[in-house]
Amino acid sequence: MVTIIHGRIQGGVVIPDAPLDMPDGLEVEVQITARDVPGPSELNSGSNIESLFGIWRDRGDMADSTAWVRKQRDEWQNRLLQSPD
């Protein structure tokens, strides 16, 4: 059973925002995610993703990105085909 609750840390203890409908003594596993940390959707939003465009524009070895990808794939394939020493 998975139940998501929201709460706060107070004195090192998690205080839920609402009463829990669970019996006393029930063993649970707790995963804590801070809500003020940007989530995946926020990290992929407008200004953040736009800052990544052109990130490799100054790399001479990637001037032709298609050729670079082909070269990388050829090297991967060669490693797979080589016998271990």
Stockholm file with secondary structure:
# STOCKHOLM 1.0

chainA/1-85         MVTIIHGRIQGGVVIPDAPLDMPDGLEVEVQITARDVPGPSELNSGSNIESLFGIWRDRGDMADSTAWVRKQRDEWQNRLLQSPD
#=GR chainA/1-85 SS CCCCCCEEEETTEEEESSCCCSCTTCCCCCCCCCTTSCCHHHHTSHHHHHTTTTTTTTCGGGSSHHHHHHHHHHHHHHHHHSCCC
#=GC SS_cons        CCCCCCEEEETTEEEESSCCCSCTTCCCCCCCCCTTSCCHHHHTSHHHHHTTTTTTTTCGGGSSHHHHHHHHHHHHHHHHHSCCC
//
